[in-house]
Amino acid sequence: MSGSTEQTPPAAALPEGFIKALGELLPRQRIVTDQAECWTYGYDNSRRHQLPAVVAIPDTHEQVCSLLKLCHEHRVPVTARGSGTATTGAAVPVPGGLVISFARMDSCLLYTSPSPRDRTRTRMPSSA
Ligand SMILES: Cc1cc2nc3c(=O)[nH]c(=O)nc-3n(C[C@H](O)[C@H](O)[C@H](O)COP(=O)(O)OP(=O)(O)OC[C@H]3O[C@@H](n4cnc5c(N)ncnc54)[C@H](O)[C@@H]3O)c2cc1C
């Protein structure tokens, strides 16, 4: 094999009924199955690249919980993705798996500043 790109499983390889069940959890526009679009969620800052079978882009904590439950039930491997900037390949999906992109979960939930030495910020996974 040249480089570190691996073979690409199609979304069709997902368990029967999985995409339909996913559609009951998320709006259609938050589910990516097109291979060209999925490809852009298959890399990080390492040299690895792997096409995910499907990408889910949740907005809420509840959606994330439901997604993980669904994937567990169907034995679909999950890879969490922030911005894909890490260098270890850990954000590169497992073959045949689902990527949860946290791109839309970018709000700052709480910011407190009780003192200059003890500042705390509670934020969603993708907020800077
Ligand atoms: C040029 C450069 C300079 C850098 N400098 C620094 C630096 O000075 N200091 C520093 O600390 N780091 C530095 N980094 C590392 C950078 O901060 C990390 O790449 C970053 O923390 C990864 O965040 P990400 O959202 O892109 O995660 P990703 O790359 O998308 O994912 C990283 C890992 O976290 C997991 N993950 C992502 N989101 C979640 C989630 N919501 N829940 C659970 N798991 C999740 C992924 O599955 C993966 O295993 C640098 C990186 C680059 C490329």
The ligand as a Gaussian input file, in Angstrom:
#p B3LYP/6-31G(d) Opt

LIG

0 1
 C        0.736000      23.617000      14.424000
 C        0.165000      23.062000      15.702000
 C        0.530000      23.647000      16.881000
 C        0.021000      23.150000      18.090000
 N        0.381000      23.738000      19.239000
 C       -0.107000      23.288000      20.403000
 C        0.216000      23.911000      21.627000
 O        0.973000      24.891000      21.679000
 N       -0.297000      23.416000      22.760000
 C       -1.148000      22.335000      22.750000
 O       -1.615000      21.918000      23.817000
 N       -1.463000      21.716000      21.594000
 C       -0.961000      22.169000      20.437000
 N       -1.305000      21.570000      19.262000
 C       -2.164000      20.415000      19.311000
 C       -3.580000      20.893000      19.120000
 O       -3.928000      21.685000      20.180000
 C       -4.436000      19.690000      19.094000
 O       -4.321000      19.282000      17.778000
 C       -5.886000      20.004000      19.457000
 O       -6.012000      20.012000      20.827000
 C       -6.788000      18.979000      18.870000
 O       -8.092000      19.520000      18.908000
 P       -9.133000      19.129000      17.772000
 O      -10.453000      19.692000      18.192000
 O       -8.643000      19.499000      16.414000
 O       -9.186000      17.535000      17.946000
 P       -9.078000      16.406000      16.852000
 O       -7.768000      16.467000      16.157000
 O      -10.311000      16.466000      16.006000
 O       -9.159000      15.142000      17.800000
 C       -8.109000      14.833000      18.709000
 C       -8.550000      13.641000      19.550000
 O       -9.588000      14.039000      20.448000
 C      -10.758000      13.284000      20.188000
 N      -11.884000      14.202000      20.319000
 C      -12.093000      15.325000      19.587000
 N      -13.220000      15.932000      20.013000
 C      -13.698000      15.173000      21.031000
 C      -14.839000      15.263000      21.874000
 N      -15.707000      16.266000      21.790000
 N      -15.022000      14.313000      22.798000
 C      -14.152000      13.285000      22.917000
 N      -13.058000      13.130000      22.146000
 C      -12.841000      14.068000      21.231000
 C      -10.593000      12.712000      18.803000
 O      -11.307000      11.504000      18.599000
 C       -9.099000      12.467000      18.760000
 O       -8.796000      11.278000      19.442000
 C       -0.846000      22.051000      18.068000
 C       -1.217000      21.472000      16.848000
 C       -0.732000      21.977000      15.677000
 C       -1.152000      21.328000      14.379000

